[in-house]
Amino acid sequence: MVFGNIDEITSNVIQLLMNHQPKPSLLHGDLWHGNTAMTVTGPIIFDPASYWGDRECDIALTELFGGFPPSFYEATTRCGRSMKVMRSAKISTIFTMC
């Protein structure tokens, strides 16, 4: 599988993240659909691997194994996520897999 020129990819990632200065957030650390459930009182998440970091890392994890319903991502935009920042979630996916 060919992904492209590593120098060009690196340069593009640097440009995308150059001004990205996230406020540290307490992250779940392992947020994927297998660590969620619905109860009679509403949704729950479990099996955390919590740490402080960029909230985009948790969003990136949600996209790795099938994702969450569209309403989840719509709610995150109502909480202040911009489309520009959401692009960094794709970059965060790479970080998450390392």
N, C-alpha and C positions, 0 to 999 in steps of 0.2 A: 504494500500500500504506500502510495506517495502522498505526502502532506504538503510539499512545497519547499521552498528555499528557507532554511532555518534562520538565516540572517534577516531575510525580509519579514518573516513571521515575528521574530524577536523585536525588530524595529517597530512593527505595527502594534504589538502588545505594549511596548514602552510608551508609544504615542497615546494609546487608549487610556493607559493608567497614570500618565504623567501627573495629572492634576487631581487624581482620585485620592482623597484624603478621608477615608471613612472614619466615623466615630465608632470606637470599639463597642461592640454589643456582646451580651452574653448569648452564646450560641448553643443550640442543642448538640451539634457536633456529629450527629448521625441521623439526620432528618430525612427519612424516606418512607414510602407508604407502608413498608413492613413494620415500622415502629409507630404506627398510628392505629387507633381503633375508635369505634363509635359506642358510646354508652347511652343509657337512658337519659342522662343529664347533658349529653353533648360529646364532642370529639375530645380525645385525649392523645397525648404523645408519651412515649416511654423509651427506655433503654438509651438514655443520653450519654454522650461523651463530651460533656460541656467544656467550653473554653471561651476566652474573650477573643474576638476577631471581627472581621468584616462580615456584616450580615449577608452579603452576597454569597458567602461560602455555604451557608445553610440553604439558600435558595438553589444554588448549584447542585447540592446533594439531592434536592427534591426532584431534579430533572434527570438524574442518572438512571433510575430503574423504573421507568414508566411514568413518572411525574405524578402530580396531584390534579384534582379537577380544576378547570379554568377559573372557578370562583375563588380558589386559593390565591392564584396569581393576580386576579383582579383586586382582591382585598389588599395584597401587598402594594399595588400601585396606589390605592387609596391611602395607604400609610406613608406615602411619600417617595416611593421608588419611581425613578424616571426611566424612560426607555434607554437613555444613554447609560445609566447605571446598570440596567438589566443586561446590556451587552457584556459588562464585566463579569456577570454571572457565568457566562460561557467560558471566560478565562479562568474563573474560580473553579470550574469543573476540572480543568487540567490540574490545578493545585490540589484539589481534593483527591485525585486519583494517585498522587505521588506518595 
